[in-house]
């Protein structure tokens, strides 16, 4: 039973539909929209779709959650830079930033002193917050066989040894893991 060669069928392609001027698009007589001729039979004329209004957000005051601790302490230059930017809001950001840096470079120690003292106060408050945050961090031991597991899990059973993947007939005890 050999495979017989298949006879090829001739396919007559449909003549592509075009408008009288040769374009693939035509204007709808009812609504005036330009529609592709291939999709003209699916075109529905009717009332225009109502545009949806964009959500503008909730008005009123929001309860903004302030982070407990800043990400990093601020330097004297940061404090100076913020005050300089407040004074020069209307200028180009890059030019104002460059001028702030040049001004800071050319300032004497006496002119920098108020910014340094303010930065010292902020840094001490930052360190105080960091130590307070460290005290509030819950220490978690992710080890499944830790000594505290039995305190919290009432169904935990301690067997005292664990078999290793080696089949050397010596049990692996908890004392072995401490060595």
NORHUMO-V933039 format. One record per residue. RES is the residue in three letters. PHI is phi in radians with two decimals (* if undefined). Layout:
BEGIN
<<RES	PHI> <RES	PHI>>
END
This chain:
BEGIN
<<UNK	*> <UNK	-1.49> <UNK	-1.31> <UNK	-1.42> <UNK	-1.17> <UNK	-1.41> <UNK	-1.46> <UNK	-1.50> <UNK	-1.70> <UNK	-1.53> <UNK	-1.88> <UNK	-1.66> <UNK	-1.29> <UNK	-1.27> <UNK	-1.24> <UNK	-1.09> <UNK	-1.39> <UNK	-2.40> <UNK	-1.34> <UNK	-0.99> <UNK	-1.57> <UNK	1.65> <UNK	-1.44> <UNK	-1.52> <UNK	-2.14> <UNK	-2.48> <UNK	-1.59> <UNK	-1.22> <UNK	-1.25> <UNK	-1.48> <UNK	-1.78> <UNK	1.52> <UNK	-1.35> <UNK	-1.54> <UNK	-2.22> <UNK	-1.15> <UNK	-1.11> <UNK	-1.12> <UNK	-1.84> <UNK	-1.11> <UNK	-1.27> <UNK	-1.67> <UNK	-1.27> <UNK	-2.00> <UNK	-1.56> <UNK	3.11> <UNK	-1.13> <UNK	-1.13> <UNK	-1.17> <UNK	-1.32> <UNK	-1.28> <UNK	-1.42> <UNK	-1.39> <UNK	-1.35> <UNK	-1.26> <UNK	-1.66> <UNK	1.76> <UNK	-1.55> <UNK	-1.52> <UNK	1.86> <UNK	-1.46> <UNK	-1.80> <UNK	-1.53> <UNK	-1.37> <UNK	-1.56> <UNK	-1.51> <UNK	-1.17> <UNK	-1.18> <UNK	-2.36> <UNK	-1.15> <UNK	-1.27> <UNK	-2.71> <UNK	-1.22> <UNK	-1.73> <UNK	-1.66> <UNK	-1.12> <UNK	-1.12> <UNK	-1.05> <UNK	-1.16> <UNK	-1.08> <UNK	-1.07> <UNK	-1.11> <UNK	-1.19> <UNK	-1.15> <UNK	-1.17> <UNK	-1.11> <UNK	-1.26> <UNK	-2.09> <UNK	-1.19> <UNK	-1.43> <UNK	-1.47> <UNK	-1.19> <UNK	-1.04> <UNK	-1.16> <UNK	-1.16> <UNK	-1.13> <UNK	-1.12> <UNK	-1.12> <UNK	-1.14> <UNK	-1.11> <UNK	-1.14> <UNK	-1.12> <UNK	-1.11> <UNK	-1.12> <UNK	-1.11> <UNK	-1.54> <UNK	-1.33> <UNK	-1.49> <UNK	-1.11> <UNK	-1.17> <UNK	-1.25> <UNK	-1.42> <UNK	-0.97> <UNK	-1.08> <UNK	-1.24> <UNK	-1.18> <UNK	-1.16> <UNK	-1.14> <UNK	-1.15> <UNK	-1.08> <UNK	-1.12> <UNK	-1.15> <UNK	-1.19> <UNK	-1.16> <UNK	-1.15> <UNK	-1.11> <UNK	-1.12> <UNK	-1.11> <UNK	-1.13> <UNK	-1.14> <UNK	-1.16> <UNK	-1.16> <UNK	-1.19> <UNK	-1.13> <UNK	-1.19> <UNK	-1.49> <UNK	-1.28> <UNK	-1.48> <UNK	-1.44> <UNK	-2.06> <UNK	-1.84> <UNK	-1.41> <UNK	-1.26> <UNK	-1.21> <UNK	-1.82> <UNK	-1.31> <UNK	-1.21> <UNK	-1.49> <UNK	-1.09> <UNK	-1.14> <UNK	-1.24> <UNK	-1.76> <UNK	-1.88> <UNK	-1.27> <UNK	-1.73> <UNK	-1.31> <UNK	-2.09> <UNK	-1.75> <UNK	-1.66> <UNK	1.53> <UNK	-2.56> <UNK	-2.36> <UNK	-1.36> <UNK	-1.52> <UNK	-1.31> <UNK	-1.35> <UNK	-1.74> <UNK	-1.74> <UNK	1.08> <UNK	-1.93> <UNK	-1.23> <UNK	-1.60> <UNK	-1.74> <UNK	-1.15> <UNK	-1.15> <UNK	-1.14> <UNK	-1.30> <UNK	-1.42> <UNK	-1.34>>
END
